[in-house]
Amino acid sequence: MQNNQPQWSAMLSEAVNKPGVLSSAYSAFHNYSIGNQLLAWSQMQSREIPLGPIATFKDWQAKGRQVRKGEKAIELVMPVTINRKDESGEKTGDVFTLFAMKPRWFALSQTDGEDYEHEAKSPEWDAATALDALGITEVPYNSTDGNCQGYATGSSISINPVAALPHKTRFHEIAHVVLGHTKEHDMHDNERTPRDVREVEAESVAYICISLLGLPGQEESRGYIQHWLGGDKIEDKTAQRIFAAANKILDAGKPTTQGARA
């Protein structure tokens, strides 16, 4: 990280190109967003901190553990509410939210105290639950193109009955809808996302989802992403859109008893 800003593009590239990164980060940090999971993972890797659960100073105290003196905190991105001020410096009553890096978390290995058993989890996801929550309808496939694995239009998706990896295709098409690609036909040409970027975004979301759920097709997904990248680099803003869409899709298909992530 440079200038205290997350390098989203670099973290996404590492997650896509190194099998096991996403699942390891999720197992340790499942209460946090995918972006924050990778932020914690990358800091612990670079500082050679054993991968394990993280918590704030107060949270570790509540668990009967103390952060050792001199330990450096792990930074995550959190929302910060800002009061808008006028030219004289007086608060106007308007507020807005920014996202900033905050050093508030410590790893288990940075603490001492009572024994702590971390509950490693694997994500749960149900397609019907997710589609309903996202307002997306899966409709019968009616394309005459036998090579087409699936497609998305408006707020609906369709999967070819003989698709090689229907679960991956479903995530890919859901991502097109969630990312807003299917609404771009109403935009001016200069407002539309180029097709190569749309495909990289949607397939990167699909890769994250199938990786975390332990589904097949990860190698094929990496190849698809590299094909559409054509040697180019994913920009930070694109990586942020990918993480946000993957979070939204995975959260939409969770059991309702699971809480939100930081």
Secondary structure, DSSP 8 states (H G I E B T S, - for coil): -BTTB--HHHHHHHHHHSTTHHHHHHHHHTTS-HHHHHHHHHHHHHTT-----EEEHHHHHHTTEEE-TT---EEEEEEEEEEEE-TTS-EEEEEEEEEEEEEEEEEGGGEEES------------HHHHHHHHT-EE-----S-TT--EEEETTEEEE-TT-SSHHHHHHHHHHHHHTTGGGGGGS-GGGS--HHHHHHHHHHHHHHHHHHTT-S-HHHHHHHHHHHHTT----HHHHHHHHHHHHHHHHHTS-TTS----
